Amino acid sequence: MVCHVVGAGECAAVPEKRRGDLLIAADGGLDALGAKGMLPDLLIGDFDSVQGNLPDGVETVRLPVEKDETDMEAAVSIGLARGYREFAFYGAAGGRPDHTYGNYRLLISLVKRGMRGVIHGGDYSVSAVKDGSFVLPETAHGTVSLFAVDGRAEGVTLEGLYYPLQNASLDVDTTLGVSNHVVSHPASVTVKKGMLLLMWENG
């Protein structure tokens, strides 16, 4: 089961909701869903970026304008409280760079707790991996970049990519992992110790 969270950023893709999934619109994400003729299961936010009226019959959580977390983080908290451990984000990148970076940190926060999140940006996606392996989806084509976060990433091995690495180390202040390329599937990224933020193009 997946908790889909749609934000107010650039939304080039929308969720494919399956039985058991939860679809949350975080504030202006309601407009992105409405443009596709979709309604969320739950609406959350301070609603400072919603263009139209709030829909009737949809569970709504109204947040104060002055708060200590973003609407996206509040949506994740609700998803976690309802038992979801896998998250898919839409409209979570582009637009304001501070919100985009904040959403990257949400991915890192999830993977620290043994969960997984993916930001779907249309032509690219972003995720994170900690002390384990991440198999890139079959849709991954073209550029793949990886960055160490929160300290050194050790035992980094890349398979199916043009520039291979075998048991390498990446520091937070290096660009060594930028602009690799998928050459075959399955393509994977493994880190024995530490965390990596992954970005890949979708073909």
N, C-alpha and C positions, 0 to 999 in steps of 0.2 A: 504494500500500500504506500502511496506517495502523497505527500502534502504539497500541492502546487500553490505557489504564492506569486501573484501578479502585482507588480509595482507600477509606479508612474513614469518610469524611464522609457527609453526607446524600446518598443515592444514589436519586434519583427516576427515573433512566433507566439503562439498561444498553446496552452496545455491540451494534451489528448487525455482526457479524464477517463479512468476506468473504474469499475465497481470497487468500492472500498476506499477510493481516493477522496481527499478533501481539497476543495478549491477555495482559496482565500483571495479576495481582492484587498490589497493594501492601498487605501485611499484612492489616488488617481488611477490605479489599476482597474477600477470599475469601468472607466471610460474605454480602456483597451478591450476589455471583455465585451462591453456593450457594442462596440464597433464590429465584433464578430458574432453578434446575436447570442451571447452567452451571459448567464448570471452566475455569480459565485454562490457557494454554500454559506459563506460567511464574509462579511464586510467589516473591515477594521480601519481606524484612522481618525485623524482630527478633521479630515475632509476639507482641507484647505486647497486641494488641487483637483477635486471632482468638478467637472464642468456642468453636469446636469443634476437632476434631482435624485435623491437616494431611492432605490426601488422598494416597493412594499413586499412584505413576506419573506425578506431575507434577513437572517440573523445578523445583527449589527452590534459592534462593540465600538463605542465612541471614546476616543482618547482626548486628553487635554492638549491644547496647542503647545503649552510649555511642559516638556517631559524630558526624561533622561534616556530615552531610547527611541530609535526610529520606528516608523510604522512597520517596516519590514521585520525588524527584530521582535516587535510585539506580536506579529503574525507567527513567527517561528516559535515563540514561547507558547502560543495557543496550540500550535501543531504538536509540540512536544508534550504538552499537558494532556493531549488527546491520544497519545500513544504512537505518534508517527516518528519514524527514525530515518526516513529518506525524504529529502526535500528537493523540489525543482522550482527554480526561480525564473520569472519572465519579467521584462520591463525593469530589470535590476541593474542595468548598465547603460552607459551613454547619458547624455544630459549632464547633471551636476557631478563633477569628479569626486566630491567628498562623499556623496551617497554611493557612488560606484565602489569606491575604496571601502566604505563601511560594509557593503554587501560582500566584498571579498573577505573581509574579516569574519563575517557570519559563516562563510564556508569553512574557514579555519577553526572557528569555535565549534562547529558541528563535528568536524573530523577529530578534534581533540577529545570529544566525548564518545567516540566510536561510532558516529553516524556519518551520513554522507549528504552532500548537497551539490547541485549542479546549476550554474547560471546558464540559461539558454538565451544567447543573444542573436539568434537568427543565423548569421554567417559564421559565428564563432561561439564557443562554449568555454566555461571556466569551472574548475573543480579543485579539490585538494586531496592529498593522500598523506597518511601518517603511518610510519613503521609497517609498510605493506606494499601491495601492488595495486595498480590501477590499469585496467584494460581499456584502451580508447575505443569508443563505439565505432561501428562500421562506417558511420557517416563522417568520421574524422578523415579529412584529406587536406593536403597542403601543410601549412605551417603549424608546428607545435612548439611551444615555449614553456619552460619550467623555471621556477624561482624558489630558492630556499626561503623559508619564513621562520621567524622565532629561533634563529640559531642555525648552526651548520647541519646540513643534511648529508648523512654518510651512507656508503654502500649503494650509491645510485647506479642502476643498470637500466639501459634503454634497449628495447627490442622492436624491430620493425620500423626503425627510424633511420634516416640517411646518415646522421652522425651518431655512431654508437658510443655508449659509455659502459664500462664494466667496473662495478664496485668503486665508483668515483665519489668524490666529496664536492659539495657545492656550498659556498658561503653566501651569506645574505648580501654581501657587497660585490658579487660577481655577476657578469652577464653571460657566463659560459652557456647557460641553458636556453638562450634566446635564439629563435629562428632555426629550429630543426625542421625536418619534413617527414611526413609519413611516406614510406615506400612500400609497405606490405602490411596486411592484417593476418593474424592478430598483432597489434602494436601495443606495447605496454611500457609502463614506467614503474620501477620498483625502488623503494628507499628502505634500507634496513633500519636506520635510526634517524629520526627527524621528520620534518614536514616539507612538502613541496606544494606550491600553487601551480596548477596546470592550465594552460590556455591552448585551444586548438581550433583550427578552421573546420567548418562543416562543408562537405562537397554536395 
